[in-house]
Amino acid sequence: MRLLNISPAESLLEEIFIQVMSSNVITINERKQIQSVLSGGDLGDDESAIINRLVYRIRRGWVKLVE
């Protein structure tokens, strides 16, 4: 059996991504969590892809920023 090696940052971003995609909104708390991941250092390809997908959907207006 092969275990997946998922970083805490990737796990957090996946949870945020699922929540945002199901609600079509991103909260202040979720934005702060993403900022903390970004300030934490090097991002892997998976983390970068998740953030890029979120940014794309926000820019297209598919996800709204809420207070």
C-alpha positions as CSV (number, residue, x, y, z in Angstrom):
1,M,0.0,0.0,0.0
2,R,1.4,3.4,-1.0
3,L,0.6,6.3,1.3
4,L,0.2,9.8,-0.2
5,N,2.5,12.5,1.0
6,I,0.3,15.5,1.2
7,S,1.6,18.6,2.9
8,P,-0.5,20.5,5.5
9,A,-0.6,23.5,3.1
10,E,-1.9,21.4,0.3
11,S,-4.5,19.8,2.5
12,L,-5.7,23.3,3.7
13,L,-5.9,24.6,0.2
14,E,-7.9,21.6,-0.9
15,E,-10.4,22.1,1.9
16,I,-10.7,25.8,1.0
17,F,-11.1,25.0,-2.7
18,I,-13.9,22.5,-2.0
19,Q,-15.7,25.0,0.3
20,V,-15.3,27.9,-2.2
21,M,-16.5,25.8,-5.1
22,S,-19.5,24.6,-3.3
23,S,-20.6,28.1,-2.1
24,N,-19.2,30.3,-4.9
25,V,-17.9,32.7,-2.3
26,I,-14.6,33.3,-0.5
27,T,-14.6,34.7,3.0
28,I,-12.0,36.9,4.8
29,N,-10.9,34.0,6.9
30,E,-10.3,31.8,3.8
31,R,-8.4,34.7,2.1
32,K,-6.2,35.0,5.3
33,Q,-5.5,31.3,5.3
34,I,-4.4,31.4,1.6
35,Q,-2.2,34.4,2.5
36,S,-0.6,32.5,5.3
37,V,0.2,29.6,2.9
38,L,1.6,32.0,0.4
39,S,3.8,33.7,3.0
40,G,5.0,30.3,4.2
41,G,7.5,29.8,1.5
42,D,7.9,27.6,-1.5
43,L,4.7,26.2,-3.0
44,G,4.5,22.9,-4.8
45,D,2.9,22.5,-8.2
46,D,-0.4,21.3,-6.7
47,E,-0.6,24.2,-4.3
48,S,0.1,26.7,-7.1
49,A,-2.5,25.0,-9.3
50,I,-5.2,25.3,-6.6
51,I,-4.5,29.0,-6.0
52,N,-4.4,29.7,-9.8
53,R,-7.8,28.0,-10.2
54,L,-9.3,30.1,-7.3
55,V,-7.8,33.3,-8.8
56,Y,-9.2,32.5,-12.3
57,R,-12.7,31.9,-10.9
58,I,-12.6,35.1,-8.9
59,R,-11.5,37.1,-11.9
60,R,-14.2,35.6,-14.1
61,G,-16.8,36.6,-11.4
62,W,-17.7,33.0,-10.7
63,V,-16.6,33.4,-7.1
64,K,-17.5,36.4,-5.1
65,L,-15.4,38.0,-2.3
66,V,-17.5,38.5,0.8
67,E,-16.7,40.3,4.1
